[in-house]
Amino acid sequence: EFMREISGLKVLEAQLKETLNLEEVFVVAGDSDASPWVKQEMGRASVACIKKRLGANNIVAVAGGTTLAAVADMMKSDFKNLDILFVPARGGIGESVENEANTICAKMAKNTNSSYRLLYVPDQISSEVYASIMTEPSVKSVLELIQASNIVIHGIGDALKMAQRRKTAETDWNKIIEGHAVGEAFGYYFDEHGKVVHKVLTAGMQLADLRHIPHVVAVAGGASKAKAIRAVVRQGHTSLLVTDEGAAKALLRGN
Ligand code: G3H
């Protein structure tokens, strides 16, 4: 803590809280765009912050991405006296398997000796198939757990990078480009004002559900994500942002 004080991270946190109008911000040293280990540090910090938010019974909904994978890596079995059920925030959204919410959710549960449930809802299916999958009892029960979660942990991505990383169909690309999307979080694409310009069709948590979730934890860093972070926190649901110095400084410069 003393090191964080003298290195100016505490000042960055206070400024970001004010600028982004957030309850709590945690900034780790470095820039994850340049140094991959910074992501691990954000993971470590997120785990410590999440621990403080856990109660006697917890349903933790987790999204996908490499940053969330780093959060999962940092979870240890010292969560063992807590009752936690991990659920994926949303079904597959075109990510490769190691970055999928399902995979990350299972990994967090394994690392903490907790339970988990998975959501098997494929992407790019016809709306008829989608509608019938949604009535499946096994899917429905997981959807109910997601709705009842008390913590959600999600990453934030640059909109175009995310659209590229996922096998985005051409019609969706048009929506993302014409809508001037800058940021992405759990399958929603936002413009710089925080307006949703596209949403991936999959089951799970919807943006409006965040209003009822006590702890919404966003973990995202790297100067290149500044615009994306700003767009997503403009939704006003974020209770904690864990980020890095690179993103924090870019956000404060107004980039
Ligand atoms: O939804 C946001 C992305 O999953 C963030 O991905 O952590 O790999 O940059 P990333």
py3Dmol code that shows the C-alpha trace and the ligand (Angstrom):
import py3Dmol

protein = """\
ATOM      1  CA  GLU A   1       0.000   0.000   0.000  1.00  0.00           C
ATOM      2  CA  PHE A   2       2.861   2.354   0.861  1.00  0.00           C
ATOM      3  CA  MET A   3       4.473   1.672  -2.524  1.00  0.00           C
ATOM      4  CA  ARG A   4       1.185   2.400  -4.254  1.00  0.00           C
ATOM      5  CA  GLU A   5       0.935   5.650  -2.307  1.00  0.00           C
ATOM      6  CA  ILE A   6       4.372   6.963  -3.243  1.00  0.00           C
ATOM      7  CA  SER A   7       4.173   5.800  -6.837  1.00  0.00           C
ATOM      8  CA  GLY A   8       1.104   7.981  -7.396  1.00  0.00           C
ATOM      9  CA  LEU A   9      -1.347   5.151  -8.056  1.00  0.00           C
ATOM     10  CA  LYS A  10      -3.594   6.378  -5.242  1.00  0.00           C
ATOM     11  CA  VAL A  11      -3.768   9.808  -6.865  1.00  0.00           C
ATOM     12  CA  LEU A  12      -4.735   8.237 -10.199  1.00  0.00           C
ATOM     13  CA  GLU A  13      -7.456   6.253  -8.440  1.00  0.00           C
ATOM     14  CA  ALA A  14      -8.916   9.356  -6.804  1.00  0.00           C
ATOM     15  CA  GLN A  15      -8.866  11.286 -10.085  1.00  0.00           C
ATOM     16  CA  LEU A  16     -10.471   8.446 -12.013  1.00  0.00           C
ATOM     17  CA  LYS A  17     -13.186   7.995  -9.400  1.00  0.00           C
ATOM     18  CA  GLU A  18     -14.052  11.646  -9.830  1.00  0.00           C
ATOM     19  CA  THR A  19     -13.820  11.776 -13.649  1.00  0.00           C
ATOM     20  CA  LEU A  20     -15.680   8.533 -14.280  1.00  0.00           C
ATOM     21  CA  ASN A  21     -18.047   8.971 -11.370  1.00  0.00           C
ATOM     22  CA  LEU A  22     -17.253   5.576  -9.872  1.00  0.00           C
ATOM     23  CA  GLU A  23     -17.594   4.212  -6.350  1.00  0.00           C
ATOM     24  CA  GLU A  24     -14.244   2.449  -6.382  1.00  0.00           C
ATOM     25  CA  VAL A  25     -11.236   2.230  -8.688  1.00  0.00           C
ATOM     26  CA  PHE A  26      -8.079   0.156  -8.277  1.00  0.00           C
ATOM     27  CA  VAL A  27      -5.057   0.955 -10.465  1.00  0.00           C
ATOM     28  CA  VAL A  28      -2.052  -1.375 -10.831  1.00  0.00           C
ATOM     29  CA  ALA A  29       1.334  -0.153 -12.059  1.00  0.00           C
ATOM     30  CA  GLY A  30       2.268  -0.470 -15.749  1.00  0.00           C
ATOM     31  CA  ASP A  31       0.448  -0.783 -19.036  1.00  0.00           C
ATOM     32  CA  SER A  32      -0.858  -4.180 -20.120  1.00  0.00           C
ATOM     33  CA  ASP A  33      -0.624  -3.167 -23.789  1.00  0.00           C
ATOM     34  CA  ALA A  34       3.159  -3.138 -23.402  1.00  0.00           C
ATOM     35  CA  SER A  35       3.748  -5.679 -20.620  1.00  0.00           C
ATOM     36  CA  PRO A  36       1.641  -8.841 -20.450  1.00  0.00           C
ATOM     37  CA  TRP A  37       2.410  -9.435 -16.743  1.00  0.00           C
ATOM     38  CA  VAL A  38       0.394  -6.311 -15.886  1.00  0.00           C
ATOM     39  CA  LYS A  39      -2.720  -8.320 -16.748  1.00  0.00           C
ATOM     40  CA  GLN A  40      -1.722 -10.834 -14.085  1.00  0.00           C
ATOM     41  CA  GLU A  41      -1.365  -7.965 -11.611  1.00  0.00           C
ATOM     42  CA  MET A  42      -4.865  -6.745 -12.486  1.00  0.00           C
ATOM     43  CA  GLY A  43      -5.991 -10.325 -11.919  1.00  0.00           C
ATOM     44  CA  ARG A  44      -4.378 -10.400  -8.489  1.00  0.00           C
ATOM     45  CA  ALA A  45      -5.868  -7.031  -7.515  1.00  0.00           C
ATOM     46  CA  SER A  46      -9.323  -8.079  -8.739  1.00  0.00           C
ATOM     47  CA  VAL A  47      -9.263 -11.215  -6.633  1.00  0.00           C
ATOM     48  CA  ALA A  48      -8.391  -9.199  -3.511  1.00  0.00           C
ATOM     49  CA  CYS A  49     -11.161  -6.687  -4.223  1.00  0.00           C
ATOM     50  CA  ILE A  50     -13.710  -9.408  -4.989  1.00  0.00           C
ATOM     51  CA  LYS A  51     -12.870 -11.258  -1.783  1.00  0.00           C
ATOM     52  CA  LYS A  52     -13.879  -8.208   0.218  1.00  0.00           C
ATOM     53  CA  ARG A  53     -17.255  -8.264  -1.489  1.00  0.00           C
ATOM     54  CA  LEU A  54     -18.075 -11.908  -0.823  1.00  0.00           C
ATOM     55  CA  GLY A  55     -20.684 -12.781   1.766  1.00  0.00           C
ATOM     56  CA  ALA A  56     -21.918 -16.059   3.228  1.00  0.00           C
ATOM     57  CA  ASN A  57     -23.561 -17.267   0.008  1.00  0.00           C
ATOM     58  CA  ASN A  58     -22.441 -16.018  -3.364  1.00  0.00           C
ATOM     59  CA  ILE A  59     -23.387 -16.445  -6.960  1.00  0.00           C
ATOM     60  CA  VAL A  60     -20.614 -14.985  -9.071  1.00  0.00           C
ATOM     61  CA  ALA A  61     -21.298 -14.444 -12.775  1.00  0.00           C
ATOM     62  CA  VAL A  62     -18.201 -14.232 -14.955  1.00  0.00           C
ATOM     63  CA  ALA A  63     -17.679 -13.055 -18.512  1.00  0.00           C
ATOM     64  CA  GLY A  64     -14.953 -14.034 -20.973  1.00  0.00           C
ATOM     65  CA  GLY A  65     -11.672 -12.709 -22.352  1.00  0.00           C
ATOM     66  CA  THR A  66      -7.961 -12.903 -21.599  1.00  0.00           C
ATOM     67  CA  THR A  67      -8.200 -10.472 -18.678  1.00  0.00           C
ATOM     68  CA  LEU A  68     -10.841 -12.599 -16.977  1.00  0.00           C
ATOM     69  CA  ALA A  69      -8.652 -15.636 -17.635  1.00  0.00           C
ATOM     70  CA  ALA A  70      -5.918 -13.798 -15.671  1.00  0.00           C
ATOM     71  CA  VAL A  71      -8.392 -13.168 -12.839  1.00  0.00           C
ATOM     72  CA  ALA A  72      -9.166 -16.907 -12.796  1.00  0.00           C
ATOM     73  CA  ASP A  73      -5.449 -17.757 -12.659  1.00  0.00           C
ATOM     74  CA  MET A  74      -5.052 -15.635  -9.544  1.00  0.00           C
ATOM     75  CA  MET A  75      -7.884 -17.249  -7.606  1.00  0.00           C
ATOM     76  CA  LYS A  76      -6.663 -19.597  -4.922  1.00  0.00           C
ATOM     77  CA  SER A  77      -8.255 -22.122  -2.647  1.00  0.00           C
ATOM     78  CA  ASP A  78      -8.182 -19.671   0.276  1.00  0.00           C
ATOM     79  CA  PHE A  79     -11.754 -18.877  -0.762  1.00  0.00           C
ATOM     80  CA  LYS A  80     -12.614 -22.260   0.696  1.00  0.00           C
ATOM     81  CA  ASN A  81     -14.646 -21.170   3.690  1.00  0.00           C
ATOM     82  CA  LEU A  82     -16.945 -19.215   1.461  1.00  0.00           C
ATOM     83  CA  ASP A  83     -19.879 -20.659  -0.356  1.00  0.00           C
ATOM     84  CA  ILE A  84     -19.496 -19.662  -4.004  1.00  0.00           C
ATOM     85  CA  LEU A  85     -21.258 -20.787  -7.108  1.00  0.00           C
ATOM     86  CA  PHE A  86     -19.713 -19.578 -10.366  1.00  0.00           C
ATOM     87  CA  VAL A  87     -21.906 -19.157 -13.430  1.00  0.00           C
ATOM     88  CA  PRO A  88     -21.016 -17.832 -16.886  1.00  0.00           C
ATOM     89  CA  ALA A  89     -22.545 -14.388 -17.434  1.00  0.00           C
ATOM     90  CA  ARG A  90     -23.473 -15.225 -21.007  1.00  0.00           C
ATOM     91  CA  GLY A  91     -23.385 -18.149 -23.447  1.00  0.00           C
ATOM     92  CA  GLY A  92     -20.602 -18.507 -25.990  1.00  0.00           C
ATOM     93  CA  ILE A  93     -20.085 -15.286 -27.910  1.00  0.00           C
ATOM     94  CA  GLY A  94     -17.696 -16.411 -30.609  1.00  0.00           C
ATOM     95  CA  GLU A  95     -14.566 -16.499 -28.453  1.00  0.00           C
ATOM     96  CA  SER A  96     -11.988 -19.243 -28.691  1.00  0.00           C
ATOM     97  CA  VAL A  97     -12.550 -21.821 -25.980  1.00  0.00           C
ATOM     98  CA  GLU A  98      -9.881 -20.579 -23.517  1.00  0.00           C
ATOM     99  CA  ASN A  99     -11.464 -17.120 -23.541  1.00  0.00           C
ATOM    100  CA  GLU A 100     -15.037 -18.304 -23.181  1.00  0.00           C
ATOM    101  CA  ALA A 101     -17.022 -17.454 -20.073  1.00  0.00           C
ATOM    102  CA  ASN A 102     -17.824 -21.159 -19.579  1.00  0.00           C
ATOM    103  CA  THR A 103     -14.135 -22.102 -19.483  1.00  0.00           C
ATOM    104  CA  ILE A 104     -13.204 -19.252 -17.153  1.00  0.00           C
ATOM    105  CA  CYS A 105     -16.103 -20.039 -14.866  1.00  0.00           C
ATOM    106  CA  ALA A 106     -14.997 -23.687 -14.546  1.00  0.00           C
ATOM    107  CA  LYS A 107     -11.409 -22.607 -13.916  1.00  0.00           C
ATOM    108  CA  MET A 108     -12.408 -20.187 -11.136  1.00  0.00           C
ATOM    109  CA  ALA A 109     -14.446 -22.919  -9.476  1.00  0.00           C
ATOM    110  CA  LYS A 110     -11.593 -25.412  -9.730  1.00  0.00           C
ATOM    111  CA  ASN A 111      -9.055 -22.948  -8.280  1.00  0.00           C
ATOM    112  CA  THR A 112     -11.283 -22.085  -5.330  1.00  0.00           C
ATOM    113  CA  ASN A 113     -12.820 -25.544  -4.731  1.00  0.00           C
ATOM    114  CA  SER A 114     -16.228 -24.102  -5.500  1.00  0.00           C
ATOM    115  CA  SER A 115     -19.164 -25.212  -7.596  1.00  0.00           C
ATOM    116  CA  TYR A 116     -20.068 -24.053 -11.062  1.00  0.00           C
ATOM    117  CA  ARG A 117     -22.710 -24.392 -13.713  1.00  0.00           C
ATOM    118  CA  LEU A 118     -22.277 -24.013 -17.439  1.00  0.00           C
ATOM    119  CA  LEU A 119     -24.445 -22.492 -20.106  1.00  0.00           C
ATOM    120  CA  TYR A 120     -24.591 -24.396 -23.375  1.00  0.00           C
ATOM    121  CA  VAL A 121     -26.046 -21.949 -25.836  1.00  0.00           C
ATOM    122  CA  PRO A 122     -24.257 -21.793 -29.176  1.00  0.00           C
ATOM    123  CA  ASP A 123     -23.934 -18.622 -31.221  1.00  0.00           C
ATOM    124  CA  GLN A 124     -25.143 -18.053 -34.723  1.00  0.00           C
ATOM    125  CA  ILE A 125     -28.162 -20.257 -34.536  1.00  0.00           C
ATOM    126  CA  SER A 126     -31.533 -19.455 -36.062  1.00  0.00           C
ATOM    127  CA  SER A 127     -33.967 -17.599 -33.842  1.00  0.00           C
ATOM    128  CA  GLU A 128     -36.261 -20.687 -33.856  1.00  0.00           C
ATOM    129  CA  VAL A 129     -33.536 -22.924 -32.447  1.00  0.00           C
ATOM    130  CA  TYR A 130     -32.551 -20.189 -29.990  1.00  0.00           C
ATOM    131  CA  ALA A 131     -36.133 -19.855 -28.756  1.00  0.00           C
ATOM    132  CA  SER A 132     -36.421 -23.583 -28.183  1.00  0.00           C
ATOM    133  CA  ILE A 133     -33.054 -23.866 -26.395  1.00  0.00           C
ATOM    134  CA  MET A 134     -34.183 -21.126 -24.030  1.00  0.00           C
ATOM    135  CA  THR A 135     -37.052 -23.324 -22.851  1.00  0.00           C
ATOM    136  CA  GLU A 136     -34.756 -26.268 -22.037  1.00  0.00           C
ATOM    137  CA  PRO A 137     -34.943 -26.898 -18.267  1.00  0.00           C
ATOM    138  CA  SER A 138     -31.141 -27.196 -17.925  1.00  0.00           C
ATOM    139  CA  VAL A 139     -30.633 -23.840 -19.648  1.00  0.00           C
ATOM    140  CA  LYS A 140     -33.506 -22.196 -17.796  1.00  0.00           C
ATOM    141  CA  SER A 141     -32.163 -23.147 -14.380  1.00  0.00           C
ATOM    142  CA  VAL A 142     -28.758 -21.626 -15.167  1.00  0.00           C
ATOM    143  CA  LEU A 143     -30.438 -18.473 -16.467  1.00  0.00           C
ATOM    144  CA  GLU A 144     -32.245 -18.181 -13.139  1.00  0.00           C
ATOM    145  CA  LEU A 145     -28.955 -18.462 -11.268  1.00  0.00           C
ATOM    146  CA  ILE A 146     -27.433 -15.752 -13.459  1.00  0.00           C
ATOM    147  CA  GLN A 147     -30.370 -13.493 -12.648  1.00  0.00           C
ATOM    148  CA  ALA A 148     -29.811 -14.145  -8.956  1.00  0.00           C
ATOM    149  CA  SER A 149     -26.072 -13.444  -8.987  1.00  0.00           C
ATOM    150  CA  ASN A 150     -24.756 -10.914  -6.495  1.00  0.00           C
ATOM    151  CA  ILE A 151     -21.424 -10.278  -8.205  1.00  0.00           C
ATOM    152  CA  VAL A 152     -20.566 -10.022 -11.876  1.00  0.00           C
ATOM    153  CA  ILE A 153     -16.979  -9.801 -13.125  1.00  0.00           C
ATOM    154  CA  HIS A 154     -16.416  -8.761 -16.711  1.00  0.00           C
ATOM    155  CA  GLY A 155     -13.734  -7.508 -19.070  1.00  0.00           C
ATOM    156  CA  ILE A 156     -13.999  -4.612 -21.493  1.00  0.00           C
ATOM    157  CA  GLY A 157     -12.700  -4.774 -25.045  1.00  0.00           C
ATOM    158  CA  ASP A 158     -11.975  -2.393 -27.881  1.00  0.00           C
ATOM    159  CA  ALA A 159     -15.020  -2.790 -30.159  1.00  0.00           C
ATOM    160  CA  LEU A 160     -13.227  -3.395 -33.451  1.00  0.00           C
ATOM    161  CA  LYS A 161     -10.651  -5.711 -31.937  1.00  0.00           C
ATOM    162  CA  MET A 162     -13.403  -7.760 -30.352  1.00  0.00           C
ATOM    163  CA  ALA A 163     -15.437  -7.899 -33.559  1.00  0.00           C
ATOM    164  CA  GLN A 164     -12.318  -9.129 -35.318  1.00  0.00           C
ATOM    165  CA  ARG A 165     -11.470 -11.689 -32.671  1.00  0.00           C
ATOM    166  CA  ARG A 166     -14.967 -13.164 -32.815  1.00  0.00           C
ATOM    167  CA  LYS A 167     -16.113 -14.448 -36.153  1.00  0.00           C
ATOM    168  CA  THR A 168     -18.471 -11.514 -36.620  1.00  0.00           C
ATOM    169  CA  ALA A 169     -20.916 -11.768 -39.515  1.00  0.00           C
ATOM    170  CA  GLU A 170     -20.914  -9.004 -42.120  1.00  0.00           C
ATOM    171  CA  THR A 171     -24.313  -7.575 -41.182  1.00  0.00           C
ATOM    172  CA  ASP A 172     -23.140  -7.250 -37.579  1.00  0.00           C
ATOM    173  CA  TRP A 173     -19.873  -5.641 -38.689  1.00  0.00           C
ATOM    174  CA  ASN A 174     -21.944  -2.988 -40.455  1.00  0.00           C
ATOM    175  CA  LYS A 175     -23.846  -2.225 -37.265  1.00  0.00           C
ATOM    176  CA  ILE A 176     -20.596  -1.962 -35.303  1.00  0.00           C
ATOM    177  CA  ILE A 177     -18.935   0.316 -37.839  1.00  0.00           C
ATOM    178  CA  GLU A 178     -21.913   2.471 -38.747  1.00  0.00           C
ATOM    179  CA  GLY A 179     -22.782   2.791 -35.070  1.00  0.00           C
ATOM    180  CA  HIS A 180     -19.206   3.994 -34.307  1.00  0.00           C
ATOM    181  CA  ALA A 181     -18.780   1.378 -31.598  1.00  0.00           C
ATOM    182  CA  VAL A 182     -15.712   1.924 -29.405  1.00  0.00           C
ATOM    183  CA  GLY A 183     -16.199  -0.525 -26.552  1.00  0.00           C
ATOM    184  CA  GLU A 184     -17.499  -4.005 -25.865  1.00  0.00           C
ATOM    185  CA  ALA A 185     -18.513  -5.887 -22.738  1.00  0.00           C
ATOM    186  CA  PHE A 186     -20.230  -9.311 -22.495  1.00  0.00           C
ATOM    187  CA  GLY A 187     -21.402  -9.229 -26.079  1.00  0.00           C
ATOM    188  CA  TYR A 188     -22.711  -5.654 -26.119  1.00  0.00           C
ATOM    189  CA  TYR A 189     -21.052  -3.050 -28.341  1.00  0.00           C
ATOM    190  CA  PHE A 190     -21.212   0.601 -27.217  1.00  0.00           C
ATOM    191  CA  ASP A 191     -20.520   3.922 -28.917  1.00  0.00           C
ATOM    192  CA  GLU A 192     -18.561   6.620 -27.079  1.00  0.00           C
ATOM    193  CA  HIS A 193     -21.705   7.901 -25.386  1.00  0.00           C
ATOM    194  CA  GLY A 194     -22.415   4.464 -23.969  1.00  0.00           C
ATOM    195  CA  LYS A 195     -25.259   3.743 -26.396  1.00  0.00           C
ATOM    196  CA  VAL A 196     -25.655   0.080 -27.411  1.00  0.00           C
ATOM    197  CA  VAL A 197     -25.175  -0.226 -31.181  1.00  0.00           C
ATOM    198  CA  HIS A 198     -25.036  -4.014 -31.417  1.00  0.00           C
ATOM    199  CA  LYS A 199     -25.570  -7.018 -29.194  1.00  0.00           C
ATOM    200  CA  VAL A 200     -24.550 -10.621 -29.813  1.00  0.00           C
ATOM    201  CA  LEU A 201     -27.498 -13.014 -29.709  1.00  0.00           C
ATOM    202  CA  THR A 202     -26.866 -15.347 -26.815  1.00  0.00           C
ATOM    203  CA  ALA A 203     -28.545 -16.314 -23.577  1.00  0.00           C
ATOM    204  CA  GLY A 204     -27.553 -15.057 -20.171  1.00  0.00           C
ATOM    205  CA  MET A 205     -27.249 -11.756 -18.441  1.00  0.00           C
ATOM    206  CA  GLN A 206     -28.688  -8.747 -20.216  1.00  0.00           C
ATOM    207  CA  LEU A 207     -27.468  -5.213 -19.755  1.00  0.00           C
ATOM    208  CA  ALA A 208     -30.624  -4.224 -17.874  1.00  0.00           C
ATOM    209  CA  ASP A 209     -29.979  -7.027 -15.359  1.00  0.00           C
ATOM    210  CA  LEU A 210     -26.878  -5.222 -14.108  1.00  0.00           C
ATOM    211  CA  ARG A 211     -29.148  -2.754 -12.364  1.00  0.00           C
ATOM    212  CA  HIS A 212     -30.168  -5.454  -9.895  1.00  0.00           C
ATOM    213  CA  ILE A 213     -26.680  -6.819  -9.227  1.00  0.00           C
ATOM    214  CA  PRO A 214     -25.036  -5.338  -6.119  1.00  0.00           C
ATOM    215  CA  HIS A 215     -21.415  -5.675  -7.310  1.00  0.00           C
ATOM    216  CA  VAL A 216     -20.482  -5.076 -10.929  1.00  0.00           C
ATOM    217  CA  VAL A 217     -16.719  -5.479 -11.300  1.00  0.00           C
ATOM    218  CA  ALA A 218     -15.038  -4.394 -14.563  1.00  0.00           C
ATOM    219  CA  VAL A 219     -11.422  -5.443 -15.161  1.00  0.00           C
ATOM    220  CA  ALA A 220      -9.689  -3.831 -18.126  1.00  0.00           C
ATOM    221  CA  GLY A 221      -6.363  -2.154 -18.776  1.00  0.00           C
ATOM    222  CA  GLY A 222      -3.977  -0.906 -21.438  1.00  0.00           C
ATOM    223  CA  ALA A 223      -3.973   2.612 -22.886  1.00  0.00           C
ATOM    224  CA  SER A 224      -5.637   1.277 -26.040  1.00  0.00           C
ATOM    225  CA  LYS A 225      -8.758   0.459 -24.032  1.00  0.00           C
ATOM    226  CA  ALA A 226      -9.359   3.958 -22.635  1.00  0.00           C
ATOM    227  CA  LYS A 227     -12.240   4.830 -24.988  1.00  0.00           C
ATOM    228  CA  ALA A 228     -13.786   1.416 -24.500  1.00  0.00           C
ATOM    229  CA  ILE A 229     -13.627   1.678 -20.711  1.00  0.00           C
ATOM    230  CA  ARG A 230     -15.173   5.141 -20.725  1.00  0.00           C
ATOM    231  CA  ALA A 231     -18.024   3.992 -22.996  1.00  0.00           C
ATOM    232  CA  VAL A 232     -18.849   1.014 -20.805  1.00  0.00           C
ATOM    233  CA  VAL A 233     -18.705   2.789 -17.431  1.00  0.00           C
ATOM    234  CA  ARG A 234     -21.024   5.482 -18.874  1.00  0.00           C
ATOM    235  CA  GLN A 235     -23.759   2.888 -18.410  1.00  0.00           C
ATOM    236  CA  GLY A 236     -23.509   3.711 -14.734  1.00  0.00           C
ATOM    237  CA  HIS A 237     -23.586   0.113 -13.472  1.00  0.00           C
ATOM    238  CA  THR A 238     -19.923  -0.319 -12.568  1.00  0.00           C
ATOM    239  CA  SER A 239     -19.263  -0.503  -8.828  1.00  0.00           C
ATOM    240  CA  LEU A 240     -15.562  -1.297  -9.135  1.00  0.00           C
ATOM    241  CA  LEU A 241     -13.103  -0.736 -11.961  1.00  0.00           C
ATOM    242  CA  VAL A 242      -9.777  -2.560 -11.789  1.00  0.00           C
ATOM    243  CA  THR A 243      -7.413  -1.102 -14.357  1.00  0.00           C
ATOM    244  CA  ASP A 244      -3.757  -0.237 -14.979  1.00  0.00           C
ATOM    245  CA  GLU A 245      -1.703   2.927 -15.113  1.00  0.00           C
ATOM    246  CA  GLY A 246      -1.654   2.930 -18.934  1.00  0.00           C
ATOM    247  CA  ALA A 247      -5.432   3.030 -19.220  1.00  0.00           C
ATOM    248  CA  ALA A 248      -5.821   5.335 -16.209  1.00  0.00           C
ATOM    249  CA  LYS A 249      -3.513   7.985 -17.665  1.00  0.00           C
ATOM    250  CA  ALA A 250      -5.093   7.763 -21.118  1.00  0.00           C
ATOM    251  CA  LEU A 251      -8.548   8.121 -19.553  1.00  0.00           C
ATOM    252  CA  LEU A 252      -7.452  11.191 -17.601  1.00  0.00           C
ATOM    253  CA  ARG A 253      -5.886  12.747 -20.724  1.00  0.00           C
ATOM    254  CA  GLY A 254      -9.294  12.341 -22.334  1.00  0.00           C
ATOM    255  CA  ASN A 255      -8.081   9.854 -24.945  1.00  0.00           C
TER     256      ASN A 255
END
"""
ligand_1 = """\
10
G3H
O -15.640 -8.348 -23.389
C -14.496 -7.913 -23.345
C -13.430 -8.747 -23.754
O -13.741 -10.040 -23.383
C -12.098 -8.313 -23.235
O -11.161 -9.208 -23.692
O -9.684 -9.225 -21.741
O -9.066 -10.384 -23.831
O -9.067 -7.897 -23.743
P -9.654 -9.167 -23.200
"""
view = py3Dmol.view(width=600, height=400)
view.addModel(protein, "pdb")
view.setStyle({"model": 0}, {"cartoon": {"style": "trace"}})
view.addModel(ligand_1, "xyz")
view.setStyle({"model": 1}, {"stick": {}})
view.zoomTo()
view.show()
